Amino acid sequence: MTRTTPTTRTARSSRLGLGRPARTSAVLSTALLALSLGVLPAQAADATGAPARRAAARHVPALDRAALRDSLDAFHTAGMYGAFAAVRDGSEQWRGATGLADPSGGRPMAPNFEHRVGSITKSFTAVAILQQVERHRIDLDAPVARYVPDLVPGERGEQVTVRMLLNHTSGIADYVLPAFPGLLQDPGKTLDENRLRHVEPEELVRLGLAAPPAAQRGEFAYANTNFVLAGLILERVTGQDAEAYITRNVIRRAGLHHTYFPSSASLKGPHAGMYESFFGFIDPPRDYSTYDMSWAGTAGALVSTTSDLDVFYRKLLGGKLLGPAALRAMKTTVPAAVTPDGEVVMRYGLGLYTLRMPSGWYWGHDGAVFGAGTWSLATEDGRRQVSVAYNLMKYQRLDEQGHTLPEPITPALYAFVDGALSGGAPTAGPRSAVPLPAAGLPPLVDQLPTGRQAS
């Protein structure tokens, strides 16, 4: 990948008219909007799940380890600093790594690293809520005011349901930009100043409720606020800290040994540096692997490994974490992304989505935080899976209108993921699918799990 120097950065900024903070903010705002699902309104619920069932039914060849190694290496060659992945087919598993964990020091990436997995946390939080639905302690179609009247008062609290939180149709805005004032004007300075800041979930909810919504209630618009609220509902209903409840009843129940909510700004185990470029406005990219994740909480704070993620989604889709009715509710979807000609190519359920890739439809989620991206997809029965983690975010560059320019990294990532799922030769890229939700995008847009680019 071509690295910009201070001189070329100044020249590029001049060409784009980005010499002033106001112009920078406007271009970045346009870019983030174009890369978000907020521009792709949902129209109606779709509970069929038929495309995903067809994908799961076809024959998938056994793992081709040489092809997986070559395809993952191609992701690094395209410009990604480093990546590691776990691919499963039944009882057979392949793990691999490519590139560098720390480009400046030359430390290689390793397949067993821990990683911040961002909005994949939402799947865990949704499972915890659905466990309480199974125990008749939460009603998906009850207003949130029944559980948190002080947090969502008035008419909004009576009209927004728990289900709307979990499928992002609540009409509640995302809190990330309000929580990081100055992010669009000077992203590096803002992220540096907030590395060790602690923020309470109630404050995040307040910021989200006060912000203008991206879509009206009933339409899909991805917002982290929804899942922070879900965590607070979980606390009120169980009388336990939400992260502690999820740890005991979801993470441990799934038998995961390297998945946890961090108790400090640092990760416990071996991990890569996590580098944020912010479309070239942080140059060179900075390592944000040490960060207080209270700003993400039950929406995006989890740490995990690619092997653990494969285990989690396999057990979830296989009915080991929820009963049939709850899993069916989780997989009841609303349209979340459409092509320019109106074809739905992504549907969002309750903390889980189904996405059309070149080889078919798959279930899972993506995640992104500053510097770290993760993607986990599986066939509907959970037999064939891929989870991949990478350590350079928002590597895309922008034109004068704030639209992303063509680049080789995202197609290479698509080729690896689709090839791993289909067992076939790597595809040429995301031409026949919605671009990867979080490719290069941190929580700022991973709260919008997919968009025209790509958490």
Salt bridges, closest charged atoms under 4 A:
ASP46 OD2 - ARG347 NE 2.53
ASP89 OD2 - ARG383 NH2 3.86
ASP89 OD1 - ARG384 NH1 3.34
GLU92 OE2 - ARG65 NH2 3.35
ASP102 OD2 - ARG107 NH2 2.40
ASP141 OD1 - ARG163 NE 2.83
ASP150 OD2 - ARG236 NH2 2.98
ASP192 OD1 - ARG195 NH2 3.66
ASP192 OD2 - ARG286 NH1 2.55
GLU193 OE2 - LYS189 NZ 2.69
GLU200 OE2 - HIS198 NE2 3.04
GLU203 OE2 - ARG206 NH2 2.57
GLU276 OE2 - LYS394 NZ 2.65
GLU343 OE2 - ARG356 NH1 2.40
GLU380 OE2 - LYS331 NZ 2.91
ASP399 OD2 - HIS403 ND1 3.90
